[in-house]
């Protein structure tokens, strides 16, 4: 039992290194699933599993039998009709973005919904055209089908051209790209690649959709401005009212628009197309972008509703559903479909309960296609343009986020801005790829330059904080506590090393080399018989000791990195005392270094190598290193990677900083008491040497090695 | 002072939340440098700074005046001559990889060294051709200059062709690509982009150079196999001995080769070329790859020696030096130069002290170019091919690393394998880009699926470990401690949420919604007067209570997510006791949740949003949440991002798990004592209700809200 004793944190236990703790408390043997085990589970077959997979491919088989007709049918009908009206207008409007005649927008609003009805898992999204996606398809169309007009985004002029075969070809391109995107989505869904949508963070989507909105704005603006030139019929006020009612009910913002000419509306359906392989090859990159963006938008809207109404959706099944819908829709000359936020909002807020509402909206579109399409011919394109633009208002408002993000998190702000720039400059497809890459890079950046700090004790208990932050801190003499608050891997091991070197104030490798050099010289003196050992120290006699600066060759330089070997000398050396006049070794007061690794989530091979080297360098200059705060897993990983050897042992791991500090203090006490008992009072000696013209036979004493 | 007391860890202090600690120990006010401050420092001008920059551009101005002629000159001369001989042969050999006549290799071994002498910072590397780089240039040459032979890598045949203008053009292409790479390197150096080399980890370089070695092997194999066909002159045993001596001295492996025909050697120099802009455009991607690889290899070799001999090198200055060298060398028809590991090894181990050795090696090459080149004409190409191949042995041995890496770190192994595959399949330039992207992705992967765990107390002190690992663990009743050992950001916030939900065993949002639904029904009962309050509880009389399952609309559903508001009710509700028969709410035993965030290095905007939502959901079902182990910086960041509000306060942060546990226990004690004093013994009541056909006016009591 743990008991709070008088509102105090009171603990009394042994000081624990990782090894000591493991002795006191035995770990249970756990079987860790290996990679092969996981593979077996994934690849196992059974009739049950097969049945489950087959059922999941057709979600309609689950929800349709459970359909509550009495309660839901009416709301679905109302929702379906409202959504259908919106879908018609949006279909026409977004077709303009694709640079094809508006009537094809109705196909895009019809066909995908049918297949989604059978295959989709979301109950609330309205499948059909989406401005950003239409923009992306339109960009491909314009790239592959150069128009005669110099203003390549001049949609108004293009409809006036007598070249209806250009229109035909444009539709073909749009449809082909759609089919290809559908295929990509289907393949991704089957291969379970739905997880990629995780990599589209909110900042990225925000920046991306804003850039897309700018693209749309630019493309439509020319069209809007040309409005003045040709004079057309007056507003169809009936339409205005009917549409204004339906639209303003669905959208949060009100659109007022005048009705004029849309042009010839295709009545009925057209035979399916045969995709052109050449177009496939030319547009594979763009199709990838369209596939991903379409899925991402549909999935994020579906997620919102799935969370709100508490039912599960399956990302991979959504991919399959959208893929098949696009293949189907594209084959019948529709263009890429996903979901429109506003239209889905209409479907949900008017009471849509299931995709029956979606099916009904498709029926409304169907009625327009086969029967009453001609009614919309007088509809002016500027109306549709305004509709498309109005849809974008929400997206354009996202500019306000920049300021907010900058104050909160500079990396997220940077992601937003760079995504925006990439999408504007490189186009939507390539821009998306570049943004995702950049975004992942920021994760690396965040961990690459950690704010390392030196810690010290606050309040004389077991709390250690940043030394710079508090006054009245206690740091034991000769001890440094260094904290690295981030994983250490190939990209920041050098940074870590640099920060550590700065923190302790010296470069351990340099000190080691100098000591080894000094040792060579002392050995020479010893061999020449100029140093003699006495019980108290020893005497050296030197006459004109000259320190010859021999150049060291390559191998000799490598030897300087090795541990200091005093085995052949009859005495020990205290590197912090004075050495012979010509032998200079910087003195260091540090004897213990504690590395706080509680936030170091992982090391990789490169950083393990680097870390081991650092540990060796410190140990070789007699600085004890302790590592604290690590998981058991961490140490096991190091064992697995053959990190430990005779020099760097696993005894350096301690549970907490306080454990390590206590260990250091106890070691010091032990050492001091041992020394005092064996040596008598005077523990330190001086090391002086004869100099030319100075004293001869002066007593030189070499101090015995002490730690503190 | 901290004292170890009898080898024990003994601590007695107050229980500290972050706020309580801040009250006891005031933080010092520190000025944090803002982004603008850093910018000002970077952009500040002064004559001193200008002078420093000018000097650093010409390192020779620093080391040449300090040159110790007596000690160093002789070793430099010896080294220069040895290296020169090796450079000649390697230049000829690597020119074959570029698919150009061998004599141009001498230009590549000569010109770059001259400029590097003035601009480079490394004292030991030997600048000149490098097999991998030559391969990359050769790939570009072969792509732009289709040969008549069907075997596109058939170097032997191409030299036999009478089309010397093809050779001319090939040389032009190689030289142009070299100049472009040089320009890219120079620009990168000036823009201080030298840091990109950090992103080439050891595993990546290992996999990449192995793939490059395979490329070389494949290209040379055809050539070697054809060796049988033409018969040529016998070994030039003099050469064999001279070369065998020089080469086997430099290389670790011995090459025996027969000498035969190299072909016409250009004597003297040729006028510089004018780069073709069209080639620039066609090869920009490859040139980037060549620039980066060339720099990376040169820099890593230079780093090894700079570390060994303890002198600083500057990555950006190296870029400038290599860039100028390549521009210079390319202009005079050399091809891309970097450094060869073996040749640098020769220069260093034969005693090279400075780039004087390099300069002398260039003079040797010069002698061959202008005077004795004809001597090498009988040199057989297979010899050179063998030389190139022999150089690769070390690289091919790297295959052994796969097994080693797999055992140690699966991610590093994956980086090696994917780099290898990318470089083989996509070619060296594009393969490098793809590998770096993949490698950075692994850093994201490592943090994306952290091994979350539930902790519990071991040994009844202040140590908390993974509950699965030890027997005899203590977990206070109704408390869960959840640890996430990795940063939380947009790509893993959903994963974190899922793991947390699995750990506590229920979905807090679902519980909240059910409670709110239940509350609605209780309110209805209350309004209908079917529930009455008494001092002990209350009585309810219900005749045929029917729970009507009304469909909730969109807004009503949103209301279910709000905090449970009992203000208007005259009683409290204990959700863990029995409720009216038709009202079912899952009971949860959890009352406190501790999140161990000691290894969560950072949160981003997306994860902050997600985390806040999670905290709200738990708090609204009366589960207290505590977050422990965070830095002061962490909390400040949350404040800056407006994370806290009336519901989620900064009082939930505690210093350690043990502090939080003690706080929970103290709260429980307080609560129990308060309750006992005000209520008397019987704290719990039952909630029963009339059912149809059951008892009437049966006493129903609603329990008062208690926490434990």
Boltz contact constraints between the chains, C-beta under 6 A:
constraints:
  - contact:
      token1: [A, 4]
      token2: [B, 662]
      max_distance: 6.0
  - contact:
      token1: [A, 4]
      token2: [B, 665]
      max_distance: 6.0
  - contact:
      token1: [A, 4]
      token2: [B, 666]
      max_distance: 6.0
  - contact:
      token1: [A, 8]
      token2: [B, 12]
      max_distance: 6.0
  - contact:
      token1: [A, 9]
      token2: [B, 13]
      max_distance: 6.0
  - contact:
      token1: [A, 9]
      token2: [B, 15]
      max_distance: 6.0
  - contact:
      token1: [A, 9]
      token2: [B, 662]
      max_distance: 6.0
  - contact:
      token1: [A, 10]
      token2: [B, 12]
      max_distance: 6.0
  - contact:
      token1: [A, 11]
      token2: [B, 11]
      max_distance: 6.0
  - contact:
      token1: [A, 11]
      token2: [B, 461]
      max_distance: 6.0
  - contact:
      token1: [A, 11]
      token2: [B, 462]
      max_distance: 6.0
  - contact:
      token1: [A, 12]
      token2: [B, 8]
      max_distance: 6.0
  - contact:
      token1: [A, 12]
      token2: [B, 10]
      max_distance: 6.0
  - contact:
      token1: [A, 13]
      token2: [B, 9]
      max_distance: 6.0
  - contact:
      token1: [A, 13]
      token2: [B, 461]
      max_distance: 6.0
  - contact:
      token1: [A, 15]
      token2: [B, 9]
      max_distance: 6.0
  - contact:
      token1: [A, 25]
      token2: [B, 458]
      max_distance: 6.0
  - contact:
      token1: [A, 25]
      token2: [B, 470]
      max_distance: 6.0
  - contact:
      token1: [A, 27]
      token2: [B, 469]
      max_distance: 6.0
  - contact:
      token1: [A, 28]
      token2: [B, 469]
      max_distance: 6.0
  - contact:
      token1: [A, 71]
      token2: [B, 551]
      max_distance: 6.0
  - contact:
      token1: [A, 198]
      token2: [B, 491]
      max_distance: 6.0
  - contact:
      token1: [A, 201]
      token2: [B, 490]
      max_distance: 6.0
  - contact:
      token1: [A, 201]
      token2: [B, 606]
      max_distance: 6.0
  - contact:
      token1: [A, 202]
      token2: [B, 606]
      max_distance: 6.0
  - contact:
      token1: [A, 308]
      token2: [B, 557]
      max_distance: 6.0
  - contact:
      token1: [A, 349]
      token2: [B, 554]
      max_distance: 6.0
  - contact:
      token1: [A, 408]
      token2: [B, 641]
      max_distance: 6.0
  - contact:
      token1: [A, 409]
      token2: [B, 604]
      max_distance: 6.0
  - contact:
      token1: [A, 409]
      token2: [B, 605]
      max_distance: 6.0
  - contact:
      token1: [A, 412]
      token2: [B, 604]
      max_distance: 6.0
  - contact:
      token1: [A, 412]
      token2: [B, 605]
      max_distance: 6.0
  - contact:
      token1: [A, 440]
      token2: [B, 444]
      max_distance: 6.0
  - contact:
      token1: [A, 443]
      token2: [B, 444]
      max_distance: 6.0
  - contact:
      token1: [A, 444]
      token2: [B, 440]
      max_distance: 6.0
  - contact:
      token1: [A, 444]
      token2: [B, 443]
      max_distance: 6.0
  - contact:
      token1: [A, 446]
      token2: [B, 602]
      max_distance: 6.0
  - contact:
      token1: [A, 458]
      token2: [B, 25]
      max_distance: 6.0
  - contact:
      token1: [A, 461]
      token2: [B, 11]
      max_distance: 6.0
  - contact:
      token1: [A, 461]
      token2: [B, 13]
      max_distance: 6.0
  - contact:
      token1: [A, 462]
      token2: [B, 11]
      max_distance: 6.0
  - contact:
      token1: [A, 469]
      token2: [B, 27]
      max_distance: 6.0
  - contact:
      token1: [A, 469]
      token2: [B, 28]
      max_distance: 6.0
  - contact:
      token1: [A, 470]
      token2: [B, 25]
      max_distance: 6.0
  - contact:
      token1: [A, 471]
      token2: [B, 28]
      max_distance: 6.0
  - contact:
      token1: [A, 485]
      token2: [B, 601]
      max_distance: 6.0
  - contact:
      token1: [A, 486]
      token2: [B, 601]
      max_distance: 6.0
  - contact:
      token1: [A, 490]
      token2: [B, 201]
      max_distance: 6.0
  - contact:
      token1: [A, 491]
      token2: [B, 198]
      max_distance: 6.0
  - contact:
      token1: [A, 551]
      token2: [B, 71]
      max_distance: 6.0
  - contact:
      token1: [A, 554]
      token2: [B, 349]
      max_distance: 6.0
  - contact:
      token1: [A, 557]
      token2: [B, 308]
      max_distance: 6.0
  - contact:
      token1: [A, 598]
      token2: [B, 598]
      max_distance: 6.0
  - contact:
      token1: [A, 599]
      token2: [B, 599]
      max_distance: 6.0
  - contact:
      token1: [A, 599]
      token2: [B, 601]
      max_distance: 6.0
  - contact:
      token1: [A, 601]
      token2: [B, 485]
      max_distance: 6.0
  - contact:
      token1: [A, 601]
      token2: [B, 486]
      max_distance: 6.0
  - contact:
      token1: [A, 601]
      token2: [B, 599]
      max_distance: 6.0
  - contact:
      token1: [A, 602]
      token2: [B, 446]
      max_distance: 6.0
  - contact:
      token1: [A, 604]
      token2: [B, 409]
      max_distance: 6.0
  - contact:
      token1: [A, 604]
      token2: [B, 412]
      max_distance: 6.0
  - contact:
      token1: [A, 605]
      token2: [B, 409]
      max_distance: 6.0
  - contact:
      token1: [A, 605]
      token2: [B, 412]
      max_distance: 6.0
  - contact:
      token1: [A, 606]
      token2: [B, 201]
      max_distance: 6.0
  - contact:
      token1: [A, 606]
      token2: [B, 202]
      max_distance: 6.0
  - contact:
      token1: [A, 641]
      token2: [B, 408]
      max_distance: 6.0
  - contact:
      token1: [A, 662]
      token2: [B, 4]
      max_distance: 6.0
  - contact:
      token1: [A, 662]
      token2: [B, 9]
      max_distance: 6.0
  - contact:
      token1: [A, 665]
      token2: [B, 4]
      max_distance: 6.0
  - contact:
      token1: [A, 666]
      token2: [B, 4]
      max_distance: 6.0
